[in-house]
Amino acid sequence: MNQEPGTEAEIFNCIKYVRPGGNYVPNFELTETVDVNGPTSHLMMRYLRQYCPSPRRNFAEKDTLLYDLFDPDDIRWNFEKFLLDRNGRPVLRYRSSVEPIDIAPDVERLIQETSPSKHLPRV
């Protein structure tokens, strides 16, 4: 809430002209803006929060929050990240300050743990 422009067209224009800009047009489908916390949160976001608790347990002062209801597992800021296994099950959650490259070891470990060849009998 209050972190992106209001409409989907405004978000697309922001991507195209501001960040990353330079007439960038994504070659993938963009999703629509959804609520991530509170009673109107998107079902997928509720699912992710249910299985991956927040990496932060403390909140800012309540009067500085942009919504009324809050839960310790709410998503605190843009760019929180969730790691899912190959079956779509949430495995880990990361703070917004974690860079994607820093997640690489967890991704590699998850790939190794769930590799189909790991479960094949040895010949």
VENPE-V753346 format. One record per residue. N is the residue number from 0. RES is the residue in one small letter. OMEGA is omega in degrees with one decimal (999 if undefined). Layout:
n-><N | N>
res-><RES | RES>
omega-><OMEGA | OMEGA>
This chain:
n-><0 | 1 | 2 | 3 | 4 | 5 | 6 | 7 | 8 | 9 | 10 | 11 | 12 | 13 | 14 | 15 | 16 | 17 | 18 | 19 | 20 | 21 | 22 | 23 | 24 | 25 | 26 | 27 | 28 | 29 | 30 | 31 | 32 | 33 | 34 | 35 | 36 | 37 | 38 | 39 | 40 | 41 | 42 | 43 | 44 | 45 | 46 | 47 | 48 | 49 | 50 | 51 | 52 | 53 | 54 | 55 | 56 | 57 | 58 | 59 | 60 | 61 | 62 | 63 | 64 | 65 | 66 | 67 | 68 | 69 | 70 | 71 | 72 | 73 | 74 | 75 | 76 | 77 | 78 | 79 | 80 | 81 | 82 | 83 | 84 | 85 | 86 | 87 | 88 | 89 | 90 | 91 | 92 | 93 | 94 | 95 | 96 | 97 | 98 | 99 | 100 | 101 | 102 | 103 | 104 | 105 | 106 | 107 | 108 | 109 | 110 | 111 | 112 | 113 | 114 | 115 | 116 | 117 | 118 | 119 | 120 | 121 | 122>
res-><m | n | q | e | p | g | t | e | a | e | i | f | n | c | i | k | y | v | r | p | g | g | n | y | v | p | n | f | e | l | t | e | t | v | d | v | n | g | p | t | s | h | l | m | m | r | y | l | r | q | y | c | p | s | p | r | r | n | f | a | e | k | d | t | l | l | y | d | l | f | d | p | d | d | i | r | w | n | f | e | k | f | l | l | d | r | n | g | r | p | v | l | r | y | r | s | s | v | e | p | i | d | i | a | p | d | v | e | r | l | i | q | e | t | s | p | s | k | h | l | p | r | v>
omega-><175.6 | 179.7 | 179.0 | 172.7 | -170.9 | -173.9 | 177.9 | 178.5 | 178.3 | 177.6 | 178.8 | 179.0 | 176.7 | 178.1 | -175.3 | -171.0 | -174.9 | -176.1 | 7.9 | 175.1 | 178.6 | -178.2 | 178.7 | 175.4 | -178.3 | 177.5 | 177.5 | -178.8 | 176.4 | 176.1 | 178.0 | 177.1 | 179.0 | 172.5 | -179.1 | -179.2 | 173.2 | -173.3 | 179.2 | -178.0 | -179.8 | -178.2 | 179.7 | -179.4 | 175.7 | 178.3 | -179.9 | -179.2 | -179.1 | -174.7 | 178.9 | 180.0 | -179.5 | 174.3 | 177.7 | -179.6 | -178.1 | 179.9 | 167.5 | 176.4 | -175.0 | -178.4 | 177.0 | 178.9 | -178.0 | 176.1 | -173.1 | -177.2 | 174.6 | -176.2 | -179.7 | -179.1 | 176.7 | 173.5 | -171.4 | -173.2 | 175.1 | 172.8 | 165.0 | -174.7 | 176.4 | 174.7 | 179.9 | 177.2 | -175.2 | 178.3 | 177.9 | 178.4 | 178.0 | -178.2 | -177.3 | 177.3 | -175.3 | 175.1 | -179.8 | -178.1 | 179.5 | 178.6 | -179.9 | -179.7 | -179.8 | 178.0 | -175.3 | 179.1 | 178.0 | 177.7 | 179.1 | 179.4 | 179.1 | 177.8 | 179.4 | -178.1 | -175.2 | -179.5 | 179.2 | -178.5 | 179.6 | -175.3 | 179.0 | 177.3 | 176.9 | -178.9 | 999>
